[in-house]
Amino acid sequence: ENVLISCSHDYDIKLWDVRSTKSALHSLGGHHQVPKNSRIKGMHRATFFARGRYVVTTGEKTDLLSIYDVATGAAVSRGAADGTGTASSAFEDETCCLVAVAAANQIALYTPLPIKE
């Protein structure tokens, strides 16, 4: 509820508690799998989903879709998306979540996790 995502043109996404911003709650990294000396513009397309329990992200120069647990900062899922994702957005209701990833003139839809209480 009080968590903010910040992402930029670097290798990490940061999660912040807006009530205390002296240091990040978690730094979400490890998303990119490209050669070490390649220029990566960053992980800057993150969004919350599953009622704020997870963060999903794509990134430049990668075809990965990564999911992180907001409470722990741990990567809970990482897999190949159809093409290099340039943007992601999540839509959900009481029973499931749908993640849309835009890439190369197409939109791919994923249902990454069921919503359970």
C-alpha positions in Angstrom: 0.0 0.0 0.0 2.8 2.4 0.8 5.3 1.0 -1.8 6.6 3.0 -4.7 8.5 1.6 -7.7 11.4 3.6 -9.2 13.2 2.4 -12.3 15.5 4.1 -14.7 18.2 3.5 -17.2 20.2 1.2 -15.0 20.2 -2.5 -14.0 17.9 -2.3 -11.0 14.4 -1.5 -10.0 14.0 -0.1 -6.5 11.1 -0.5 -4.1 10.6 2.3 -1.6 8.4 2.7 1.5 7.0 6.2 0.9 6.8 6.7 4.7 10.6 6.4 5.0 12.7 7.0 1.9 16.2 7.1 3.4 17.0 3.7 1.7 15.2 1.4 -0.6 13.2 -1.6 0.7 14.6 -3.8 -2.1 16.7 -3.6 -5.2 15.3 -5.9 -7.8 18.1 -7.0 -10.2 19.2 -9.9 -12.3 16.7 -9.4 -15.0 19.0 -9.0 -18.0 20.8 -11.9 -19.7 22.9 -10.2 -22.3 26.7 -10.2 -22.9 28.5 -8.5 -20.0 29.9 -5.6 -22.1 26.7 -4.9 -24.0 25.0 -1.6 -23.5 21.8 -2.0 -21.6 19.5 1.0 -21.3 17.7 -0.4 -18.3 14.8 -1.9 -16.5 12.2 0.9 -16.7 8.9 -0.7 -17.5 7.9 -2.2 -14.1 4.3 -2.4 -12.8 2.6 -3.8 -9.8 0.1 -6.7 -10.1 -1.7 -9.2 -8.0 -3.0 -6.5 -5.7 0.5 -5.1 -5.2 2.1 -8.3 -4.1 4.3 -8.6 -7.2 6.2 -6.5 -9.7 6.5 -7.5 -13.3 9.0 -6.1 -15.7 10.4 -6.3 -19.1 13.7 -4.6 -20.2 15.6 -3.4 -23.1 17.7 -5.8 -25.2 16.1 -8.9 -23.5 13.2 -11.1 -24.2 12.7 -11.9 -20.5 9.6 -11.3 -18.4 10.5 -11.2 -14.7 8.3 -11.3 -11.6 9.5 -10.2 -8.2 7.8 -10.6 -4.7 7.3 -7.1 -3.2 7.6 -8.3 0.4 10.9 -10.1 -0.1 12.4 -8.6 -3.2 13.1 -12.1 -4.5 12.6 -13.1 -8.2 9.7 -15.6 -8.2 9.5 -16.2 -11.9 11.6 -15.4 -15.0 10.9 -16.6 -18.5 11.1 -15.8 -22.1 8.5 -13.5 -23.6 7.5 -13.5 -27.2 10.0 -10.9 -28.5 11.8 -8.1 -26.7 9.3 -6.5 -24.5 9.3 -2.7 -24.5 6.3 -2.1 -22.1 4.2 -4.0 -19.7 0.9 -3.4 -18.0 -1.2 -5.6 -15.6 -5.0 -6.0 -15.4 -6.7 -8.0 -12.8 -10.0 -8.9 -11.1 -10.8 -11.2 -8.1 -9.8 -14.4 -9.8 -6.8 -13.8 -12.1 -4.3 -11.4 -13.5 -3.5 -10.6 -17.1 -0.1 -9.1 -18.0 0.2 -7.4 -21.4 3.7 -7.0 -23.0 4.1 -4.8 -26.0 6.9 -5.7 -28.4 7.7 -5.1 -32.1 4.2 -4.1 -33.2 2.5 -6.8 -31.2 1.0 -7.3 -27.8 1.4 -10.6 -26.0 -0.9 -11.6 -23.1 0.2 -13.7 -20.1 -1.6 -15.0 -17.1 1.4 -15.4 -14.8 -0.1 -16.2 -11.4 -3.6 -16.9 -10.0 -4.7 -14.5 -7.3 -5.0 -16.3 -4.0 -5.6 -14.9 -0.6 
